[in-house]
Amino acid sequence: CDDARGEPVEATVPGVQWDVEEFAGLGPSIVECGVGLTDASGYALRFKCQRRDKARANSAFVVQRTFQNARENIVPDELVRALGLAAH
C-alpha cells in the first residue's frame, strides 16, 4: 500500500498491518480502507472498496492524521459537543 508520494504506508505509519489477500488482484489502484487498532499498539487496514472516483491517493499528512484519529477514538457525539452544535 502506497501513499500519494508512492511511499509505502508502513514507512509513513509504523506498525500498520493488512491482509495481502484482501488487496490481491486489484493492481495499482486507489482503495478505501477501514482502520482498526491491533493488540500490539499497531494498526490494521481492512479493504472496503476501490475508489474509481479519485485521481490521487491521500497525502502522507492525511494518512498520518487518519491513523492518529483512530488512536484517539473520537466519536461523532464528541465532535458535536466540541463544536457546540445541537444534535438534530
A tleap script that builds the chain and sets N, CA, C and O, in Angstrom:
source leaprc.protein.ff14SB
mol = sequence {
  NCYS ASP ASP ALA ARG GLY GLU PRO VAL GLU
  ALA THR VAL PRO GLY VAL GLN TRP ASP VAL
  GLU GLU PHE ALA GLY LEU GLY PRO SER ILE
  VAL GLU CYS GLY VAL GLY LEU THR ASP ALA
  SER GLY TYR ALA LEU ARG PHE LYS CYS GLN
  ARG ARG ASP LYS ALA ARG ALA ASN SER ALA
  PHE VAL VAL GLN ARG THR PHE GLN ASN ALA
  ARG GLU ASN ILE VAL PRO ASP GLU LEU VAL
  ARG ALA LEU GLY LEU ALA ALA CHIE
}
set mol.1.N position { 0.851 -1.181 0.000 }
set mol.1.CA position { 0.000 0.000 0.000 }
set mol.1.C position { 0.891 1.237 0.000 }
set mol.1.O position { 1.777 1.371 0.844 }
set mol.2.N position { 0.656 2.126 -0.937 }
set mol.2.CA position { 1.458 3.338 -1.059 }
set mol.2.C position { 0.604 4.572 -0.819 }
set mol.2.O position { -0.602 4.560 -1.066 }
set mol.3.N position { 1.242 5.651 -0.331 }
set mol.3.CA position { 0.552 6.925 -0.186 }
set mol.3.C position { 0.691 7.717 -1.490 }
set mol.3.O position { 1.179 7.180 -2.485 }
set mol.4.N position { 0.276 8.961 -1.499 }
set mol.4.CA position { 0.262 9.773 -2.720 }
set mol.4.C position { 1.654 9.983 -3.307 }
set mol.4.O position { 1.792 10.196 -4.511 }
set mol.5.N position { 2.683 9.926 -2.469 }
set mol.5.CA position { 4.057 10.104 -2.958 }
set mol.5.C position { 4.635 8.809 -3.502 }
set mol.5.O position { 5.743 8.792 -4.037 }
set mol.6.N position { 3.875 7.715 -3.364 }
set mol.6.CA position { 4.382 6.420 -3.781 }
set mol.6.C position { 5.181 5.730 -2.698 }
set mol.6.O position { 5.781 4.681 -2.933 }
set mol.7.N position { 5.190 6.326 -1.490 }
set mol.7.CA position { 5.887 5.727 -0.362 }
set mol.7.C position { 4.994 4.673 0.283 }
set mol.7.O position { 3.782 4.865 0.383 }
set mol.8.N position { 5.581 3.565 0.719 }
set mol.8.CA position { 4.767 2.556 1.414 }
set mol.8.C position { 4.131 3.144 2.672 }
set mol.8.O position { 4.765 3.918 3.389 }
set mol.9.N position { 2.882 2.776 2.936 }
set mol.9.CA position { 2.188 3.278 4.128 }
set mol.9.C position { 2.953 2.901 5.384 }
set mol.9.O position { 2.982 3.670 6.345 }
set mol.10.N position { 3.573 1.726 5.390 }
set mol.10.CA position { 4.307 1.320 6.586 }
set mol.10.C position { 5.497 2.234 6.869 }
set mol.10.O position { 5.971 2.279 8.005 }
set mol.11.N position { 5.989 2.959 5.875 }
set mol.11.CA position { 7.044 3.944 6.111 }
set mol.11.C position { 6.458 5.212 6.719 }
set mol.11.O position { 7.134 5.907 7.477 }
set mol.12.N position { 5.203 5.518 6.390 }
set mol.12.CA position { 4.517 6.699 6.915 }
set mol.12.C position { 3.969 6.441 8.310 }
set mol.12.O position { 4.043 7.308 9.181 }
set mol.13.N position { 3.416 5.245 8.523 }
set mol.13.CA position { 2.794 4.883 9.800 }
set mol.13.C position { 3.361 3.538 10.248 }
set mol.13.O position { 2.928 2.493 9.762 }
set mol.14.N position { 4.329 3.555 11.172 }
set mol.14.CA position { 4.897 2.290 11.645 }
set mol.14.C position { 3.840 1.425 12.331 }
set mol.14.O position { 2.919 1.941 12.963 }
set mol.15.N position { 3.980 0.121 12.203 }
set mol.15.CA position { 3.077 -0.800 12.884 }
set mol.15.C position { 1.789 -1.103 12.136 }
set mol.15.O position { 0.886 -1.721 12.699 }
set mol.16.N position { 1.681 -0.679 10.870 }
set mol.16.CA position { 0.458 -0.942 10.116 }
set mol.16.C position { 0.527 -2.348 9.519 }
set mol.16.O position { 1.572 -2.790 9.044 }
set mol.17.N position { -0.614 -3.034 9.558 }
set mol.17.CA position { -0.716 -4.391 9.024 }
set mol.17.C position { -1.940 -4.488 8.135 }
set mol.17.O position { -2.903 -3.741 8.308 }
set mol.18.N position { -1.903 -5.408 7.182 }
set mol.18.CA position { -3.072 -5.696 6.366 }
set mol.18.C position { -2.950 -7.092 5.805 }
set mol.18.O position { -1.856 -7.651 5.734 }
set mol.19.N position { -4.077 -7.653 5.406 }
set mol.19.CA position { -4.128 -8.966 4.794 }
set mol.19.C position { -3.945 -8.789 3.292 }
set mol.19.O position { -4.828 -8.268 2.609 }
set mol.20.N position { -2.813 -9.217 2.788 }
set mol.20.CA position { -2.474 -9.029 1.378 }
set mol.20.C position { -3.553 -9.615 0.472 }
set mol.20.O position { -3.805 -9.075 -0.605 }
set mol.21.N position { -4.185 -10.692 0.880 }
set mol.21.CA position { -5.201 -11.344 0.050 }
set mol.21.C position { -6.412 -10.450 -0.196 }
set mol.21.O position { -7.063 -10.572 -1.234 }
set mol.22.N position { -6.725 -9.552 0.739 }
set mol.22.CA position { -7.859 -8.638 0.541 }
set mol.22.C position { -7.619 -7.687 -0.622 }
set mol.22.O position { -8.568 -7.216 -1.250 }
set mol.23.N position { -6.354 -7.404 -0.911 }
set mol.23.CA position { -5.994 -6.452 -1.954 }
set mol.23.C position { -5.507 -7.140 -3.234 }
set mol.23.O position { -5.225 -6.475 -4.231 }
set mol.24.N position { -5.412 -8.448 -3.202 }
set mol.24.CA position { -4.893 -9.210 -4.344 }
set mol.24.C position { -5.762 -8.990 -5.578 }
set mol.24.O position { -6.987 -8.918 -5.487 }
set mol.25.N position { -5.120 -8.889 -6.709 }
set mol.25.CA position { -5.835 -8.771 -7.971 }
set mol.25.C position { -6.284 -7.364 -8.328 }
set mol.25.O position { -6.813 -7.151 -9.419 }
set mol.26.N position { -6.090 -6.404 -7.444 }
set mol.26.CA position { -6.524 -5.037 -7.737 }
set mol.26.C position { -5.564 -4.327 -8.677 }
set mol.26.O position { -5.985 -3.478 -9.463 }
set mol.27.N position { -4.287 -4.659 -8.609 }
set mol.27.CA position { -3.300 -3.913 -9.376 }
set mol.27.C position { -3.189 -2.511 -8.797 }
set mol.27.O position { -3.775 -2.218 -7.755 }
set mol.28.N position { -2.442 -1.647 -9.466 }
set mol.28.CA position { -2.322 -0.272 -8.963 }
set mol.28.C position { -3.692 0.412 -8.967 }
set mol.28.O position { -4.305 0.571 -10.022 }
set mol.29.N position { -4.155 0.804 -7.817 }
set mol.29.CA position { -5.449 1.470 -7.715 }
set mol.29.C position { -5.544 2.203 -6.392 }
set mol.29.O position { -4.740 1.984 -5.486 }
set mol.30.N position { -6.525 3.066 -6.293 }
set mol.30.CA position { -6.803 3.783 -5.058 }
set mol.30.C position { -7.946 3.053 -4.375 }
set mol.30.O position { -8.983 2.786 -4.982 }
set mol.31.N position { -7.743 2.736 -3.107 }
set mol.31.CA position { -8.752 1.998 -2.362 }
set mol.31.C position { -9.103 2.736 -1.080 }
set mol.31.O position { -8.306 3.513 -0.553 }
set mol.32.N position { -10.293 2.482 -0.594 }
set mol.32.CA position { -10.714 2.985 0.710 }
set mol.32.C position { -10.560 1.848 1.700 }
set mol.32.O position { -10.946 0.711 1.429 }
set mol.33.N position { -9.987 2.173 2.859 }
set mol.33.CA position { -9.746 1.168 3.883 }
set mol.33.C position { -10.376 1.597 5.196 }
set mol.33.O position { -10.491 2.787 5.492 }
set mol.34.N position { -10.775 0.619 5.965 }
set mol.34.CA position { -11.137 0.852 7.349 }
set mol.34.C position { -9.872 0.723 8.175 }
set mol.34.O position { -8.999 -0.082 7.852 }
set mol.35.N position { -9.764 1.502 9.232 }
set mol.35.CA position { -8.585 1.470 10.095 }
set mol.35.C position { -9.019 0.990 11.466 }
set mol.35.O position { -9.950 1.531 12.063 }
set mol.36.N position { -8.334 -0.030 11.958 }
set mol.36.CA position { -8.598 -0.527 13.297 }
set mol.36.C position { -7.304 -0.586 14.081 }
set mol.36.O position { -6.219 -0.435 13.520 }
set mol.37.N position { -7.420 -0.803 15.369 }
set mol.37.CA position { -6.253 -0.909 16.233 }
set mol.37.C position { -5.971 -2.378 16.507 }
set mol.37.O position { -6.893 -3.185 16.621 }
set mol.38.N position { -4.683 -2.723 16.613 }
set mol.38.CA position { -4.299 -4.090 16.954 }
set mol.38.C position { -3.893 -4.143 18.414 }
set mol.38.O position { -3.674 -3.110 19.047 }
set mol.39.N position { -3.795 -5.339 18.936 }
set mol.39.CA position { -3.390 -5.512 20.331 }
set mol.39.C position { -1.968 -5.036 20.587 }
set mol.39.O position { -1.613 -4.699 21.717 }
set mol.40.N position { -1.160 -5.010 19.544 }
set mol.40.CA position { 0.254 -4.665 19.688 }
set mol.40.C position { 0.512 -3.173 19.459 }
set mol.40.O position { 1.606 -2.801 19.032 }
set mol.41.N position { -0.458 -2.326 19.729 }
set mol.41.CA position { -0.336 -0.880 19.531 }
set mol.41.C position { -0.039 -0.507 18.096 }
set mol.41.O position { 0.612 0.504 17.832 }
set mol.42.N position { -0.511 -1.316 17.176 }
set mol.42.CA position { -0.362 -1.025 15.761 }
set mol.42.C position { -1.727 -0.775 15.144 }
set mol.42.O position { -2.713 -0.568 15.851 }
set mol.43.N position { -1.774 -0.796 13.834 }
set mol.43.CA position { -2.995 -0.515 13.105 }
set mol.43.C position { -3.254 -1.631 12.099 }
set mol.43.O position { -2.320 -2.236 11.571 }
set mol.44.N position { -4.513 -1.889 11.845 }
set mol.44.CA position { -4.900 -2.886 10.862 }
set mol.44.C position { -5.769 -2.221 9.799 }
set mol.44.O position { -6.751 -1.548 10.113 }
set mol.45.N position { -5.396 -2.417 8.546 }
set mol.45.CA position { -6.193 -1.917 7.424 }
set mol.45.C position { -7.095 -3.022 6.915 }
set mol.45.O position { -6.672 -4.169 6.779 }
set mol.46.N position { -8.345 -2.671 6.634 }
set mol.46.CA position { -9.298 -3.603 6.034 }
set mol.46.C position { -9.811 -2.981 4.749 }
set mol.46.O position { -10.247 -1.829 4.739 }
set mol.47.N position { -9.759 -3.735 3.679 }
set mol.47.CA position { -10.246 -3.261 2.384 }
set mol.47.C position { -11.742 -2.992 2.458 }
set mol.47.O position { -12.500 -3.829 2.947 }
set mol.48.N position { -12.173 -1.825 1.975 }
set mol.48.CA position { -13.603 -1.501 1.904 }
set mol.48.C position { -14.069 -1.456 0.462 }
set mol.48.O position { -15.037 -2.128 0.106 }
set mol.49.N position { -13.393 -0.669 -0.382 }
set mol.49.CA position { -13.806 -0.578 -1.783 }
set mol.49.C position { -12.719 0.093 -2.609 }
set mol.49.O position { -11.835 0.767 -2.081 }
set mol.50.N position { -12.808 -0.109 -3.909 }
set mol.50.CA position { -11.949 0.597 -4.843 }
set mol.50.C position { -12.542 1.977 -5.073 }
set mol.50.O position { -13.761 2.112 -5.177 }
set mol.51.N position { -11.698 3.011 -5.154 }
set mol.51.CA position { -12.165 4.385 -5.332 }
set mol.51.C position { -11.865 4.846 -6.751 }
set mol.51.O position { -10.844 5.490 -6.991 }
set mol.52.N position { -12.729 4.528 -7.677 }
set mol.52.CA position { -12.542 4.936 -9.068 }
set mol.52.C position { -12.851 6.417 -9.278 }
set mol.52.O position { -12.547 6.971 -10.335 }
set mol.53.N position { -13.459 7.063 -8.271 }
set mol.53.CA position { -13.794 8.482 -8.368 }
set mol.53.C position { -12.633 9.395 -7.965 }
set mol.53.O position { -12.743 10.614 -8.091 }
set mol.54.N position { -11.530 8.830 -7.487 }
set mol.54.CA position { -10.378 9.626 -7.057 }
set mol.54.C position { -9.234 9.459 -8.041 }
set mol.54.O position { -8.972 8.357 -8.524 }
set mol.55.N position { -8.555 10.563 -8.335 }
set mol.55.CA position { -7.419 10.525 -9.257 }
set mol.55.C position { -6.092 10.295 -8.536 }
set mol.55.O position { -5.138 9.793 -9.131 }
set mol.56.N position { -6.032 10.669 -7.237 }
set mol.56.CA position { -4.797 10.528 -6.467 }
set mol.56.C position { -5.089 9.974 -5.083 }
set mol.56.O position { -6.176 10.143 -4.532 }
set mol.57.N position { -4.091 9.316 -4.550 }
set mol.57.CA position { -4.200 8.830 -3.170 }
set mol.57.C position { -4.096 10.006 -2.204 }
set mol.57.O position { -3.654 11.088 -2.590 }
set mol.58.N position { -4.495 9.804 -0.965 }
set mol.58.CA position { -4.353 10.835 0.057 }
set mol.58.C position { -2.880 11.126 0.314 }
set mol.58.O position { -2.022 10.268 0.111 }
set mol.59.N position { -2.601 12.334 0.758 }
set mol.59.CA position { -1.234 12.721 1.088 }
set mol.59.C position { -0.774 11.989 2.347 }
set mol.59.O position { -1.589 11.455 3.098 }
set mol.60.N position { 0.527 11.971 2.564 }
set mol.60.CA position { 1.090 11.355 3.766 }
set mol.60.C position { 0.495 12.007 5.017 }
set mol.60.O position { 0.223 11.317 5.999 }
set mol.61.N position { 0.292 13.329 4.993 }
set mol.61.CA position { -0.282 14.028 6.140 }
set mol.61.C position { -1.685 13.512 6.457 }
set mol.61.O position { -2.001 13.256 7.619 }
set mol.62.N position { -2.522 13.358 5.439 }
set mol.62.CA position { -3.894 12.867 5.646 }
set mol.62.C position { -3.865 11.434 6.173 }
set mol.62.O position { -4.644 11.078 7.056 }
set mol.63.N position { -2.978 10.627 5.636 }
set mol.63.CA position { -2.858 9.238 6.101 }
set mol.63.C position { -2.456 9.217 7.574 }
set mol.63.O position { -3.057 8.489 8.364 }
set mol.64.N position { -1.449 10.004 7.953 }
set mol.64.CA position { -1.000 10.060 9.343 }
set mol.64.C position { -2.105 10.534 10.269 }
set mol.64.O position { -2.295 9.967 11.345 }
set mol.65.N position { -2.842 11.571 9.866 }
set mol.65.CA position { -3.929 12.094 10.698 }
set mol.65.C position { -5.061 11.070 10.858 }
set mol.65.O position { -5.675 10.981 11.922 }
set mol.66.N position { -5.330 10.308 9.813 }
set mol.66.CA position { -6.366 9.278 9.900 }
set mol.66.C position { -5.988 8.240 10.951 }
set mol.66.O position { -6.827 7.832 11.754 }
set mol.67.N position { -4.745 7.819 10.948 }
set mol.67.CA position { -4.302 6.842 11.944 }
set mol.67.C position { -4.306 7.450 13.347 }
set mol.67.O position { -4.643 6.768 14.315 }
set mol.68.N position { -3.937 8.718 13.462 }
set mol.68.CA position { -3.984 9.385 14.765 }
set mol.68.C position { -5.427 9.453 15.265 }
set mol.68.O position { -5.685 9.221 16.446 }
set mol.69.N position { -6.358 9.766 14.379 }
set mol.69.CA position { -7.771 9.821 14.770 }
set mol.69.C position { -8.261 8.461 15.252 }
set mol.69.O position { -9.031 8.384 16.209 }
set mol.70.N position { -7.822 7.391 14.599 }
set mol.70.CA position { -8.201 6.050 15.051 }
set mol.70.C position { -7.681 5.800 16.457 }
set mol.70.O position { -8.391 5.246 17.296 }
set mol.71.N position { -6.451 6.205 16.716 }
set mol.71.CA position { -5.859 6.007 18.037 }
set mol.71.C position { -6.606 6.831 19.097 }
set mol.71.O position { -6.781 6.372 20.226 }
set mol.72.N position { -7.043 8.038 18.737 }
set mol.72.CA position { -7.750 8.902 19.688 }
set mol.72.C position { -9.188 8.459 19.908 }
set mol.72.O position { -9.810 8.854 20.893 }
set mol.73.N position { -9.727 7.641 19.001 }
set mol.73.CA position { -11.068 7.076 19.132 }
set mol.73.C position { -12.145 8.151 19.336 }
set mol.73.O position { -13.005 8.016 20.207 }
set mol.74.N position { -12.093 9.188 18.549 }
set mol.74.CA position { -13.086 10.260 18.626 }
set mol.74.C position { -14.378 9.785 17.972 }
set mol.74.O position { -14.362 9.240 16.868 }
set mol.75.N position { -15.488 9.994 18.658 }
set mol.75.CA position { -16.792 9.584 18.130 }
set mol.75.C position { -17.587 10.827 17.727 }
set mol.75.O position { -17.316 11.918 18.229 }
set mol.76.N position { -18.568 10.679 16.825 }
set mol.76.CA position { -19.323 11.840 16.338 }
set mol.76.C position { -19.914 12.715 17.437 }
set mol.76.O position { -19.895 13.939 17.311 }
set mol.77.N position { -20.438 12.127 18.508 }
set mol.77.CA position { -21.028 12.933 19.590 }
set mol.77.C position { -19.998 13.876 20.213 }
set mol.77.O position { -20.342 14.992 20.601 }
set mol.78.N position { -18.752 13.445 20.310 }
set mol.78.CA position { -17.705 14.302 20.862 }
set mol.78.C position { -17.445 15.498 19.954 }
set mol.78.O position { -17.206 16.606 20.434 }
set mol.79.N position { -17.491 15.277 18.652 }
set mol.79.CA position { -17.320 16.387 17.714 }
set mol.79.C position { -18.453 17.391 17.834 }
set mol.79.O position { -18.216 18.599 17.837 }
set mol.80.N position { -19.670 16.906 17.931 }
set mol.80.CA position { -20.835 17.784 18.058 }
set mol.80.C position { -20.701 18.637 19.318 }
set mol.80.O position { -20.915 19.849 19.279 }
set mol.81.N position { -20.347 18.000 20.434 }
set mol.81.CA position { -20.179 18.755 21.692 }
set mol.81.C position { -19.035 19.751 21.582 }
set mol.81.O position { -19.172 20.893 22.021 }
set mol.82.N position { -17.903 19.339 21.000 }
set mol.82.CA position { -16.730 20.211 20.907 }
set mol.82.C position { -17.009 21.428 20.033 }
set mol.82.O position { -16.489 22.513 20.289 }
set mol.83.N position { -17.823 21.247 19.012 }
set mol.83.CA position { -18.142 22.349 18.105 }
set mol.83.C position { -19.344 23.167 18.581 }
set mol.83.O position { -19.683 24.186 17.980 }
set mol.84.N position { -19.984 22.718 19.659 }
set mol.84.CA position { -21.140 23.436 20.186 }
set mol.84.C position { -22.353 23.349 19.283 }
set mol.84.O position { -23.203 24.240 19.287 }
set mol.85.N position { -22.435 22.279 18.510 }
set mol.85.CA position { -23.572 22.104 17.593 }
set mol.85.C position { -24.682 21.319 18.271 }
set mol.85.O position { -24.418 20.394 19.041 }
set mol.86.N position { -25.890 21.679 17.992 }
set mol.86.CA position { -27.035 20.939 18.533 }
set mol.86.C position { -27.275 19.728 17.648 }
set mol.86.O position { -27.232 19.824 16.422 }
set mol.87.N position { -27.527 18.596 18.274 }
set mol.87.CA position { -27.859 17.372 17.522 }
set mol.87.C position { -29.265 17.519 16.942 }
set mol.87.O position { -30.184 17.961 17.631 }
set mol.88.N position { -29.423 17.150 15.685 }
set mol.88.CA position { -30.726 17.237 15.030 }
set mol.88.C position { -31.342 15.884 14.896 }
set mol.88.O position { -32.446 15.758 14.366 }
savepdb mol mol.pdb
quit
